[in-house]
């Protein structure tokens, strides 16, 4: 996983309520699958689609919360593929 293509984040930051009394908080970062290429791998993922995640850290416990899914390619608008959120197990397998 790596930072977005050339460090550019063009999407909308997502918010989540982590149950720590702070209400909705903005994601810390969005990471994309780099396909083993730390230099331009996330650029390929941007165009071809694939695994990505966003994460937050709960203030009271330090617990990490992740939203993990598989997206379609850029031409398809980066929509989540059918059953794309069930692919989160890929993250555990690959890491």
C-alpha positions in Angstrom: 0.0 0.0 0.0 1.2 3.5 -0.7 0.2 7.1 -0.8 -1.8 8.3 -3.7 -0.3 8.8 -7.2 2.4 11.4 -7.0 1.0 12.5 -3.6 -2.1 13.9 -5.2 -5.4 13.4 -3.5 -8.2 14.6 -5.7 -11.1 12.9 -4.1 -13.2 14.0 -1.2 -11.9 13.4 2.3 -14.3 11.0 4.2 -15.6 11.5 7.7 -16.4 8.9 10.3 -17.8 9.0 13.9 -15.5 6.8 15.9 -17.6 6.8 19.1 -15.0 8.8 21.1 -17.2 11.9 21.7 -15.6 14.0 18.9 -18.4 13.4 16.4 -17.4 13.1 12.7 -13.6 13.3 12.1 -11.8 13.4 8.8 -9.7 10.4 7.6 -6.0 10.5 8.4 -5.0 9.2 4.9 -6.1 7.2 1.9 -3.8 4.5 0.7 -3.8 2.6 -2.5 -2.4 -0.8 -3.6 0.9 -0.2 -5.3 1.3 -3.6 -6.9 4.8 -4.0 -5.5 6.0 -0.8 -7.2 6.6 1.9 -4.6 7.3 4.6 -7.2 4.4 4.5 -9.7 2.3 1.5 -8.5 -0.4 3.7 -7.0 -0.7 5.6 -10.3 -1.5 2.4 -12.1 -4.1 1.6 -9.4 -5.7 5.1 -10.0 -6.2 4.3 -13.6 -6.9 0.5 -13.4 -8.8 0.3 -10.1 -8.0 -2.0 -7.2 -7.7 -2.2 -3.4 -7.6 1.0 -1.4 -8.2 2.0 2.2 -8.9 5.0 4.3 -8.1 5.1 8.0 -8.9 7.0 11.2 -7.5 6.7 14.8 -9.8 6.8 17.7 -8.9 9.5 20.2 -9.7 7.7 23.4 -8.1 4.3 22.7 -5.7 4.8 19.8 -7.5 2.1 17.9 -7.3 2.2 14.1 -10.5 2.1 12.0 -10.2 1.2 8.3 -12.6 1.4 5.4 -11.3 -1.1 2.8 -12.7 -1.8 -0.6 -11.9 -2.5 -4.2 -12.7 0.2 -6.8 -13.4 0.1 -10.5 -11.1 1.9 -12.9 -11.0 5.6 -13.5 -13.1 5.4 -16.6 -15.9 3.8 -14.5 -15.7 6.5 -11.9 -13.9 4.6 -9.2 -17.2 3.1 -8.0 -16.8 0.2 -5.6 -17.0 -3.1 -7.5 -19.9 -5.5 -6.8 -19.2 -6.9 -3.4 -16.0 -4.7 -3.3 -16.1 -4.3 0.4 -15.8 -8.0 1.0 -12.3 -7.9 -0.5 -10.9 -6.3 2.7 -9.5 -9.8 3.6 -7.0 -9.1 0.7 -5.4 -6.5 2.8 -4.7 -8.9 5.6 -3.4 -11.5 3.2 -1.1 -9.1 1.3 0.2 -7.4 4.4 
